[in-house]
Amino acid sequence: MTALVIIGIIVGIIVFIYVGYYLWSSAMDRYDYNIFNLGVIIRGLLSLGCVFLSLAMLNEEDSESGLVFIAVAVLLWIWTFIVTLIRTNIFIALFSIVYQFIAILFVNSAIKRILN
């Protein structure tokens, strides 16, 4: 049973990577739009900063500031979704949000490694 779980995880990762490549390549071929462009990266890093600041303010008396930062982070991701939707189609826009978020986590990790 453990072997089936491991094989399933490996197949799931391969399918996930293939779907991400398909989204990126179809957006580039059909619409000449990179779903991982600099604007997406900047908005994503800003949203991660907003989430970090909201978590830092959890124990503060002014809890509304944390909600404002969460709202700004959500607005940044809605902005990213709308830009992707305008430049491509709804299918690419919906599924690329997940891949854009994962790309932002990789970029954030790379920036941390470079700064250390």
C-alpha positions as CSV (number, residue, x, y, z in Angstrom):
1,M,0.0,0.0,0.0
2,T,2.9,2.4,0.8
3,A,4.3,1.9,-2.7
4,L,1.0,2.9,-4.3
5,V,0.9,6.0,-2.2
6,I,4.4,6.9,-3.2
7,I,3.7,6.2,-6.9
8,G,0.5,8.3,-6.6
9,I,2.4,11.2,-5.1
10,I,5.0,11.0,-7.8
11,V,2.4,10.8,-10.6
12,G,0.5,13.7,-8.9
13,I,3.6,15.9,-8.9
14,I,4.4,15.1,-12.5
15,V,0.8,15.9,-13.6
16,F,0.9,19.2,-11.5
17,I,4.1,20.2,-13.3
18,Y,2.8,19.3,-16.7
19,V,-0.4,21.3,-16.2
20,G,1.7,24.3,-15.1
21,Y,3.9,24.0,-18.1
22,Y,0.8,23.7,-20.3
23,L,-0.8,26.8,-18.8
24,W,2.4,28.8,-19.3
25,S,3.1,27.6,-22.8
26,S,-0.5,28.1,-24.0
27,A,-0.5,31.6,-22.6
28,M,2.7,32.3,-24.3
29,D,1.8,30.8,-27.7
30,R,-1.8,31.9,-28.0
31,Y,-1.8,35.2,-26.1
32,D,1.9,36.2,-25.9
33,Y,1.5,36.7,-22.2
34,N,3.9,35.3,-19.5
35,I,1.8,34.3,-16.5
36,F,5.0,34.5,-14.4
37,N,6.0,38.1,-15.4
38,L,7.6,40.8,-13.2
39,G,4.3,42.4,-12.3
40,V,3.0,39.1,-10.9
41,I,6.1,38.6,-8.9
42,I,6.1,42.1,-7.5
43,R,2.4,41.9,-6.5
44,G,2.9,38.5,-5.0
45,L,5.9,39.6,-2.9
46,L,3.9,42.6,-1.8
47,S,1.0,40.4,-0.8
48,L,3.4,38.1,1.2
49,G,4.7,41.1,3.0
50,C,1.1,42.2,3.8
51,V,0.3,38.7,5.2
52,F,3.5,38.8,7.2
53,L,2.7,42.2,8.6
54,S,-0.9,41.1,9.5
55,L,0.5,38.1,11.3
56,A,2.9,40.3,13.2
57,M,0.0,42.4,14.3
58,L,-2.1,39.5,15.7
59,N,-1.3,40.2,19.3
60,E,-1.6,44.0,19.1
61,E,-4.5,45.9,20.4
62,D,-5.1,47.5,17.0
63,S,-6.3,44.3,15.3
64,E,-8.0,46.3,12.5
65,S,-4.6,47.0,11.0
66,G,-4.0,43.3,10.5
67,L,-7.3,43.1,8.7
68,V,-6.4,46.0,6.4
69,F,-3.1,44.2,5.5
70,I,-5.1,41.0,4.7
71,A,-7.5,43.0,2.6
72,V,-4.6,44.5,0.7
73,A,-3.1,41.1,0.1
74,V,-6.4,39.8,-1.3
75,L,-6.8,42.9,-3.5
76,L,-3.3,42.3,-4.9
77,W,-4.2,38.7,-5.8
78,I,-7.5,39.9,-7.3
79,W,-5.5,42.4,-9.4
80,T,-3.2,39.6,-10.6
81,F,-6.2,37.5,-11.5
82,I,-7.9,40.3,-13.4
83,V,-4.8,41.2,-15.4
84,T,-4.3,37.5,-16.3
85,L,-8.0,37.2,-17.2
86,I,-7.8,40.3,-19.5
87,R,-4.7,39.1,-21.2
88,T,-5.7,35.4,-21.6
89,N,-8.9,33.5,-20.9
90,I,-10.8,32.4,-17.8
91,F,-9.3,28.8,-17.8
92,I,-5.8,30.1,-17.7
93,A,-6.6,32.8,-15.2
94,L,-8.3,30.5,-12.7
95,F,-5.6,27.8,-12.8
96,S,-2.6,30.1,-13.0
97,I,-3.4,31.7,-9.6
98,V,-2.2,28.5,-7.9
99,Y,1.0,28.3,-10.0
100,Q,1.6,32.0,-9.6
101,F,1.4,31.7,-5.8
102,I,3.8,28.7,-5.8
103,A,6.2,30.7,-8.0
104,I,6.1,33.6,-5.5
105,L,7.0,31.2,-2.7
106,F,10.0,30.0,-4.8
107,V,11.0,33.6,-5.6
108,N,10.7,34.5,-1.9
109,S,12.9,31.5,-0.9
110,A,15.5,32.4,-3.6
111,I,15.6,36.0,-2.3
112,K,16.1,34.8,1.3
113,R,19.0,32.5,0.2
114,I,20.6,35.3,-1.8
115,L,20.4,37.7,1.1
116,N,21.8,35.2,3.6
